[in-house]
Amino acid sequence: MEPALSWRDEALGRLVAESFDLLVIGGGIVGAGVAARATELGLAVALVDRADFASATSSASSKLIHGGLRYLRMGDFRLVHEALSEGQALLETVAPHLVLRLPFVLPVYDDGPYGKTAIRSALWLYRALAGQRVGGSIITPSEAAALVPSLQLDGMKTAGLYVDAQTNDARLCLANVRAAVDRGAVVLNYAEVVSIDAGGAEVADRVGDSVVAVRARAIVNATGPWVDHVRRLEDPSAGTSVTLSKGAHLVLDRPAGWEAAVTISIDKARVSFAIPWEGMLLLGTTDEPFDAAPETLAVTDADERQILDEAARGLVDDALRPEAVRARFAGLRVLPAARRGTAKARRETTITVGPRGVVTVAGGKLTTYRRIARNVLDVLRPQLGLQRLDSGLTPLPGAADPESVAVLLCRDRPELDPVVASSLAHTYGSLAADVLGADPDPFVAQVRYALDQEWALTADDVLRRRTTLALRGLATPEVRAQVDELMRS
Ligand SMILES: Cc1cc2nc3c(=O)[nH]c(=O)nc-3n(C[C@H](O)[C@H](O)[C@H](O)COP(=O)(O)OP(=O)(O)OC[C@H]3O[C@@H](n4cnc5c(N)ncnc54)[C@H](O)[C@@H]3O)c2cc1C
């Protein structure tokens, strides 16, 4: 009997043998979102990524699903409204297990860039753009401190309170990859597009060292910080269309009692966030022009100091001890090439078409990935003979109310710790029971599921993107050894 093909061999075989309507280059949230939507339209889709899915910006964001209060000041009302309605769709229908409502406190200090009136007006407008009757309000410093005990009260005049949402960015991306696969797409990570020609592209398998030709009627370049590199594969004379800006984050142990996130105004263009996330405190982010190769991106000690110093404008020192830092990560914003400083550059998405028809999509937000995907496919409509696209509200795999999922898990597995059940429900939604299977150890079950069902190939794929253990300082040498062992078995 022939040995069963691994999922990787099978994907490589299909990439070579089949002819695709669409090849998507880049498995971040934008590429995964395009692939998911395209399969919904009945297209034959291939999706490849040079590294792991979500390994670049799409696992290095501030993990907010938000309209972006600060964009109001830039006059980007359309962008804010669009993002707020997309956030609503994700929260209510598309990915309720992965998106959580989160209150935000916005402290107003004597020496800060905004006064009470400006904050009151901004909150009113934000609420109106979200179509809400209630939501944003002005609260007293002591009310703010009841929500965030670590808040710096010295010099605080008042505070704003509003509601946004947060997510697990890498898992949102993976859920889109899963949606595409469930509808027939071929997906392959660690597979880099190295050349583009009239009929498709060449893909180098970074695991097995082979190079295969993939035939496709249309190609989307969704490679984030690498978009210009890939544009030059199509047209060596293509110039520079984007600039990059580095944004770093820290993950710290969280002091008890936090019930809200904090938005700290640094100046009139920038804010820094302190966000309760996965039981930890997420701080950031910086905004510095970045000119080097994207794959060399790293967080420096200077980034770490800057983030802690900026957070200290709104939080007491006790919450910001350097020894509480458990992890740090950075991502690259992709901004239209412009002369203005990166902090003031518009976070718009640009879509361009190259001389051989490759559609390049750059910039934008995690929050609006579905809309970006729709706009990309809209550009491809004539080429692919598609009908006009509707807004599409298809739930992602696993979409379910996480509280109900956790209750069912605890009923069916009484030995399961309720905290673990809740975490599984928020990570996998209705798929959580499948993930657990018959395995008595939830951690082992998650690792096995990552390896068998979620395309994980390395310990970091498992520990940083399929789970958040590495970001919570829990990827100890023992845990890594356990993952390595499971990978070998
Ligand atoms: C610091 C920071 C904070 C942010 N915070 C938020 C937030 O809170 N909320 C929000 O809505 N948005 C946020 N964003 C924006 C959001 O994260 C990005 O818009 C989004 O992740 C971009 O996704 P992408 O798919 O375009 O790019 P990426 O995630 O960077 O994906 C591009 C992929 O292309 C692959 N690739 C590159 N070259 C090749 C090749 N030749 N062949 C195959 N694959 C290739 C890469 O490996 C990579 O996986 C933030 C961004 C940054 C930088």
The ligand as an SDF file (V2000), in Angstrom:
LIG
                    3D

 53 58  0  0  0  0  0  0  0  0999 V2000
    2.3610   47.9890   14.9270 C   0  0  0  0  0  0  0  0  0  0  0  0
    1.0750   47.7400   14.2170 C   0  0  0  0  0  0  0  0  0  0  0  0
   -0.1160   47.7310   14.9330 C   0  0  0  0  0  0  0  0  0  0  0  0
   -1.3060   47.5210   14.2630 C   0  0  0  0  0  0  0  0  0  0  0  0
   -2.4510   47.4530   14.9920 N   0  0  0  0  0  0  0  0  0  0  0  0
   -3.6270   47.2560   14.3770 C   0  0  0  0  0  0  0  0  0  0  0  0
   -4.8160   47.1330   15.1350 C   0  0  0  0  0  0  0  0  0  0  0  0
   -4.7960   47.1350   16.3560 O   0  0  0  0  0  0  0  0  0  0  0  0
   -5.9720   46.9660   14.4560 N   0  0  0  0  0  0  0  0  0  0  0  0
   -6.0250   46.9300   13.1090 C   0  0  0  0  0  0  0  0  0  0  0  0
   -7.1270   46.8310   12.5620 O   0  0  0  0  0  0  0  0  0  0  0  0
   -4.9100   46.9880   12.3470 N   0  0  0  0  0  0  0  0  0  0  0  0
   -3.7210   47.1360   12.9580 C   0  0  0  0  0  0  0  0  0  0  0  0
   -2.5620   47.1800   12.2310 N   0  0  0  0  0  0  0  0  0  0  0  0
   -2.6330   46.9780   10.7870 C   0  0  0  0  0  0  0  0  0  0  0  0
   -2.6990   45.4870   10.4400 C   0  0  0  0  0  0  0  0  0  0  0  0
   -1.9410   44.7150   11.3280 O   0  0  0  0  0  0  0  0  0  0  0  0
   -2.1860   45.2680    9.0240 C   0  0  0  0  0  0  0  0  0  0  0  0
   -2.9160   46.1030    8.1560 O   0  0  0  0  0  0  0  0  0  0  0  0
   -2.3600   43.8490    8.5240 C   0  0  0  0  0  0  0  0  0  0  0  0
   -1.8530   42.9060    9.4360 O   0  0  0  0  0  0  0  0  0  0  0  0
   -1.6400   43.7050    7.1840 C   0  0  0  0  0  0  0  0  0  0  0  0
   -1.8320   42.4100    6.7100 O   0  0  0  0  0  0  0  0  0  0  0  0
   -1.2190   41.9570    5.3260 P   0  0  0  0  0  0  0  0  0  0  0  0
   -1.8380   40.6540    5.0160 O   0  0  0  0  0  0  0  0  0  0  0  0
   -1.3430   43.0450    4.3300 O   0  0  0  0  0  0  0  0  0  0  0  0
    0.3570   41.8350    5.5770 O   0  0  0  0  0  0  0  0  0  0  0  0
    1.2420   40.7900    6.3890 P   0  0  0  0  0  0  0  0  0  0  0  0
    0.5490   40.2810    7.5930 O   0  0  0  0  0  0  0  0  0  0  0  0
    2.5480   41.4410    6.6010 O   0  0  0  0  0  0  0  0  0  0  0  0
    1.3760   39.5540    5.4070 O   0  0  0  0  0  0  0  0  0  0  0  0
    2.1670   39.5520    4.2560 C   0  0  0  0  0  0  0  0  0  0  0  0
    2.6160   38.1340    4.0340 C   0  0  0  0  0  0  0  0  0  0  0  0
    3.2350   38.0200    2.7540 O   0  0  0  0  0  0  0  0  0  0  0  0
    4.2170   37.0110    2.8540 C   0  0  0  0  0  0  0  0  0  0  0  0
    5.1370   37.1350    1.7230 N   0  0  0  0  0  0  0  0  0  0  0  0
    6.0130   38.1210    1.4780 C   0  0  0  0  0  0  0  0  0  0  0  0
    6.6850   37.8970    0.3320 N   0  0  0  0  0  0  0  0  0  0  0  0
    6.2250   36.7280   -0.1800 C   0  0  0  0  0  0  0  0  0  0  0  0
    6.5150   35.9540   -1.3310 C   0  0  0  0  0  0  0  0  0  0  0  0
    7.4470   36.3270   -2.2280 N   0  0  0  0  0  0  0  0  0  0  0  0
    5.8660   34.7760   -1.5270 N   0  0  0  0  0  0  0  0  0  0  0  0
    4.9250   34.3570   -0.6400 C   0  0  0  0  0  0  0  0  0  0  0  0
    4.6020   35.0670    0.4720 N   0  0  0  0  0  0  0  0  0  0  0  0
    5.2310   36.2440    0.7030 C   0  0  0  0  0  0  0  0  0  0  0  0
    4.8490   37.2730    4.2210 C   0  0  0  0  0  0  0  0  0  0  0  0
    5.5380   36.1460    4.7310 O   0  0  0  0  0  0  0  0  0  0  0  0
    3.6440   37.6620    5.0590 C   0  0  0  0  0  0  0  0  0  0  0  0
    3.1150   36.5800    5.8170 O   0  0  0  0  0  0  0  0  0  0  0  0
   -1.3410   47.3510   12.8680 C   0  0  0  0  0  0  0  0  0  0  0  0
   -0.1390   47.3480   12.1490 C   0  0  0  0  0  0  0  0  0  0  0  0
    1.0550   47.5250   12.8230 C   0  0  0  0  0  0  0  0  0  0  0  0
    2.3370   47.4870   12.0600 C   0  0  0  0  0  0  0  0  0  0  0  0
  1  2  1  0
  2  3  1  0
  2 52  2  0
  3  4  2  0
  4  5  1  0
  4 50  1  0
  5  6  2  0
  6  7  1  0
  6 13  1  0
  7  8  2  0
  7  9  1  0
  9 10  1  0
 10 11  2  0
 10 12  1  0
 12 13  2  0
 13 14  1  0
 14 15  1  0
 14 50  1  0
 15 16  1  0
 16 17  1  0
 16 18  1  0
 18 19  1  0
 18 20  1  0
 20 21  1  0
 20 22  1  0
 22 23  1  0
 23 24  1  0
 24 25  2  0
 24 26  1  0
 24 27  1  0
 27 28  1  0
 28 29  2  0
 28 30  1  0
 28 31  1  0
 31 32  1  0
 32 33  1  0
 33 34  1  0
 33 48  1  0
 34 35  1  0
 35 36  1  0
 35 46  1  0
 36 37  1  0
 36 45  1  0
 37 38  2  0
 38 39  1  0
 39 40  1  0
 39 45  2  0
 40 41  1  0
 40 42  2  0
 42 43  1  0
 43 44  2  0
 44 45  1  0
 46 47  1  0
 46 48  1  0
 48 49  1  0
 50 51  2  0
 51 52  1  0
 52 53  1  0
M  END
$$$$
